Amino acid sequence: MTDTHDLRPAELRDFYEDPAVPVASGPERSRRQAVMLARALGPEPALIVDIGCGDGFAASVAGPLLAGHTLVGIDWSQDALRRAAGRLRHRVRGELTDGGLPLADASVDAVLFGEVLEHLVDPDAALDELRRVLKPRGHLMLSTPNLAAWYNRALLLAGVQPIFSEVSLRGIHGRPGAQVVGHLRLYTARALREFLTASGFEVIRLGGAPFHGVPRVLRPLDRAVCAAPSLASILLVHARRA
């Protein structure tokens, strides 16, 4: 197993293949995302791909809410796909490069894209690839940490590095937390909406979700703040291929 403290930035692929690097996110984000998608799809059977499925945890949460639809997990980490075996019946390896997803053009009804965008070197190419595989008016359910979360605004005022942001793959520097998870980019609600629109998507709804890493005493507040998505810990977006 690779020691993340010895990683060089050029070894990003090795970093994500390390079993010690977390690949799952909180159940509440996954549940809210699945509820949004179930309401958008309706009862007609649909092909849904969970891109960046990780260990399949999010799919296991979403599965009961998406009964009647076909859910396929895609990830480029072989280790993550192995871990997903007990949670996802359909799994395949793919990459978010030009033609890197093993899917035909306009063949997918919906894409789950949870906690992936913040890890990408080239998010523009990734959204181009998602747009390629989605049917016209196909659904994109995207989630990503919020740079402007309510506590990050306070931390910045105090001169502290925001939660979710990382300045190194080797360790935590200047912010609370103990895990290095490989975040390369962070978005505010406004930036995310503009980015998706420029990439050929129509934003239908912007919502919020709590963060499972918030201290227990602050979790009621974190959940309440979700009513104002621009302040929420996690940004949830329902968009459609324009």
C-alpha positions as CSV (number, residue, x, y, z in Angstrom):
1,M,0.0,0.0,0.0
2,T,1.3,3.4,-0.9
3,D,2.0,5.9,1.9
4,T,0.2,9.1,1.0
5,H,2.8,11.1,2.8
6,D,5.4,10.0,0.3
7,L,3.4,10.9,-2.8
8,R,4.7,13.3,-5.5
9,P,2.0,15.4,-7.3
10,A,2.8,13.6,-10.5
11,E,1.5,10.3,-9.0
12,L,-2.2,11.3,-8.9
13,R,-3.3,8.0,-10.4
14,D,-1.4,6.1,-7.8
15,F,-3.0,8.3,-5.1
16,Y,-6.5,7.3,-6.1
17,E,-5.6,3.6,-6.4
18,D,-4.4,3.7,-2.8
19,P,-7.0,1.7,-0.7
20,A,-6.3,4.1,2.2
21,V,-7.8,7.1,0.3
22,P,-11.5,7.5,1.0
23,V,-13.8,6.9,-2.0
24,A,-17.2,7.1,-0.2
25,S,-19.2,10.1,0.9
26,G,-22.0,10.7,3.3
27,P,-25.4,8.9,2.9
28,E,-27.5,12.0,3.2
29,R,-25.9,13.5,0.1
30,S,-26.5,10.3,-1.9
31,R,-30.1,10.0,-0.6
32,R,-31.0,13.6,-1.6
33,Q,-29.4,13.2,-5.0
34,A,-31.3,10.0,-5.6
35,V,-34.6,11.5,-4.6
36,M,-34.1,14.4,-7.0
37,L,-33.3,12.0,-9.8
38,A,-36.3,9.6,-9.0
39,R,-38.7,12.6,-9.2
40,A,-37.1,13.8,-12.5
41,L,-37.2,10.3,-14.2
42,G,-40.7,9.1,-13.3
43,P,-41.7,5.5,-13.7
44,E,-40.3,4.8,-17.2
45,P,-37.3,2.4,-17.0
46,A,-34.1,4.4,-17.6
47,L,-30.4,3.7,-17.9
48,I,-28.5,5.5,-15.2
49,V,-24.7,5.6,-14.9
50,D,-22.9,6.4,-11.7
51,I,-19.7,8.0,-12.9
52,G,-17.0,7.9,-10.3
53,C,-18.9,5.3,-8.4
54,G,-16.0,4.6,-6.0
55,D,-16.8,1.7,-3.7
56,G,-20.5,1.7,-4.6
57,F,-21.7,3.1,-1.4
58,A,-23.7,6.0,-3.0
59,A,-25.3,3.5,-5.4
60,S,-26.3,1.3,-2.5
61,V,-28.1,4.2,-0.9
62,A,-29.7,5.3,-4.2
63,G,-30.7,1.9,-5.4
64,P,-33.9,1.5,-3.4
65,L,-35.0,4.9,-4.6
66,L,-34.3,4.1,-8.2
67,A,-36.0,0.7,-8.4
68,G,-37.1,-0.2,-11.9
69,H,-34.1,1.6,-13.5
70,T,-30.8,0.1,-14.6
71,L,-27.9,1.5,-12.6
72,V,-24.3,1.0,-13.9
73,G,-21.2,2.1,-11.9
74,I,-18.2,3.5,-13.8
75,D,-14.8,4.3,-12.3
76,W,-11.2,4.3,-13.5
77,S,-9.9,3.0,-10.2
78,Q,-9.6,-0.8,-10.4
79,D,-9.4,-0.9,-6.6
80,A,-12.7,1.0,-6.2
81,L,-14.4,-1.2,-8.7
82,R,-13.3,-4.3,-6.7
83,R,-14.7,-2.8,-3.5
84,A,-18.0,-2.0,-5.3
85,A,-18.6,-5.6,-6.3
86,G,-20.9,-6.3,-3.4
87,R,-23.0,-3.2,-3.9
88,L,-23.2,-2.7,-7.7
89,R,-24.3,-5.5,-10.0
90,H,-23.1,-3.7,-13.1
91,R,-19.6,-2.2,-13.1
92,V,-17.2,-1.1,-15.8
93,R,-14.0,0.8,-16.1
94,G,-14.0,4.1,-17.9
95,E,-12.3,7.5,-18.0
96,L,-13.5,11.1,-18.3
97,T,-11.5,11.8,-21.4
98,D,-12.5,12.3,-25.0
99,G,-14.4,9.1,-25.7
100,G,-13.1,7.5,-22.5
101,L,-16.5,6.3,-21.3
102,P,-17.5,2.9,-22.7
103,L,-20.8,4.3,-23.9
104,A,-22.3,5.3,-27.2
105,D,-23.2,8.9,-28.0
106,A,-26.6,9.9,-26.6
107,S,-27.2,6.5,-25.0
108,V,-27.8,7.4,-21.3
109,D,-30.9,8.7,-19.7
110,A,-29.2,10.1,-16.5
111,V,-25.8,10.5,-15.0
112,L,-25.0,10.5,-11.2
113,F,-21.9,12.5,-10.7
114,G,-21.4,12.7,-7.0
115,E,-18.2,14.2,-5.4
116,V,-16.1,13.8,-8.6
117,L,-15.8,17.2,-10.1
118,E,-13.6,18.6,-7.4
119,H,-11.0,15.8,-8.1
120,L,-10.5,16.5,-11.8
121,V,-7.5,18.0,-13.6
122,D,-9.7,18.8,-16.7
123,P,-13.3,19.4,-15.7
124,D,-14.1,20.9,-19.1
125,A,-13.3,17.7,-20.9
126,A,-15.2,15.7,-18.3
127,L,-18.4,17.7,-18.9
128,D,-17.9,17.4,-22.6
129,E,-17.8,13.6,-22.2
130,L,-20.9,13.6,-20.0
131,R,-22.8,15.7,-22.5
132,R,-21.7,13.2,-25.3
133,V,-23.2,10.2,-23.6
134,L,-26.4,11.8,-22.4
135,K,-29.5,11.7,-24.5
136,P,-30.9,15.1,-25.5
137,R,-32.6,16.5,-22.4
138,G,-30.9,13.8,-20.4
139,H,-30.4,14.4,-16.6
140,L,-27.2,15.2,-14.8
141,M,-27.2,14.9,-11.0
142,L,-24.0,16.5,-9.8
143,S,-22.8,17.1,-6.3
144,T,-19.6,18.8,-5.1
145,P,-18.3,20.5,-1.9
146,N,-19.2,24.2,-1.5
147,L,-16.2,26.5,-1.2
148,A,-18.6,29.1,0.2
149,A,-20.1,26.8,2.9
150,W,-21.3,28.7,6.0
151,Y,-18.3,27.6,8.1
152,N,-15.8,28.3,5.3
153,R,-16.8,31.9,5.2
154,A,-16.0,32.2,8.9
155,L,-12.7,30.3,8.5
156,L,-11.6,32.6,5.7
157,L,-12.4,35.7,7.8
158,A,-10.1,34.2,10.5
159,G,-7.4,33.5,8.0
160,V,-7.8,29.7,8.0
161,Q,-7.7,27.5,5.0
162,P,-11.3,26.4,4.1
163,I,-12.6,22.9,4.7
164,F,-12.5,20.7,1.6
165,S,-9.6,22.7,0.1
166,E,-6.2,21.0,-0.1
167,V,-2.8,22.5,-0.8
168,S,-0.9,19.2,-0.9
169,L,-1.4,15.5,-1.5
170,R,1.0,14.6,1.2
171,G,-0.7,16.1,4.3
172,I,-3.1,18.6,5.8
173,H,-1.8,22.2,6.0
174,G,-3.6,25.2,7.5
175,R,-7.1,23.8,7.8
176,P,-9.1,21.5,10.2
177,G,-9.4,17.9,9.3
178,A,-7.2,14.8,9.1
179,Q,-7.7,13.2,5.7
180,V,-6.1,14.0,2.3
181,V,-8.7,13.1,-0.4
182,G,-7.3,14.8,-3.5
183,H,-9.5,17.9,-4.0
184,L,-8.0,19.9,-6.9
185,R,-10.9,22.4,-7.5
186,L,-13.7,23.9,-5.5
187,Y,-16.8,25.8,-6.6
188,T,-19.3,28.3,-5.2
189,A,-23.0,28.0,-6.2
190,R,-22.6,30.8,-8.7
191,A,-19.5,29.5,-10.3
192,L,-20.9,26.0,-10.6
193,R,-24.1,27.2,-12.3
194,E,-22.2,29.4,-14.8
195,F,-19.7,26.5,-15.5
196,L,-22.5,24.1,-16.3
197,T,-24.4,26.5,-18.4
198,A,-21.2,27.3,-20.4
199,S,-20.7,23.5,-20.9
200,G,-24.0,23.0,-22.6
201,F,-26.3,22.1,-19.6
202,E,-29.5,23.8,-18.4
203,V,-29.6,24.0,-14.6
204,I,-33.0,23.0,-13.4
205,R,-32.5,23.1,-9.7
206,L,-29.8,23.9,-7.2
207,G,-30.0,22.3,-3.7
208,G,-27.9,21.6,-0.7
209,A,-26.9,18.7,1.5
210,P,-25.1,18.4,4.8
211,F,-21.5,17.2,5.3
212,H,-21.0,14.0,7.3
213,G,-17.7,15.3,8.6
214,V,-19.2,18.3,10.5
215,P,-18.9,17.9,14.3
216,R,-21.9,16.3,15.9
217,V,-22.9,19.4,17.9
218,L,-23.1,21.5,14.7
219,R,-25.0,19.0,12.5
220,P,-28.5,20.4,13.2
221,L,-27.3,23.8,12.0
222,D,-25.6,22.3,9.0
223,R,-28.8,20.5,8.0
224,A,-30.9,23.7,8.5
225,V,-28.5,25.7,6.3
226,C,-29.3,23.4,3.4
227,A,-32.4,25.5,2.9
228,A,-30.0,28.2,1.5
229,P,-28.0,26.2,-1.0
230,S,-25.3,28.9,-1.5
231,L,-24.4,28.4,2.2
232,A,-24.8,24.6,2.3
233,S,-21.9,22.2,2.9
234,I,-22.5,20.3,-0.4
235,L,-24.0,21.7,-3.6
236,L,-26.5,19.5,-5.4
237,V,-27.4,20.3,-9.0
238,H,-30.0,18.9,-11.3
239,A,-29.2,19.9,-14.8
240,R,-30.2,18.6,-18.3
241,R,-28.3,18.4,-21.5
242,A,-29.3,21.6,-23.3
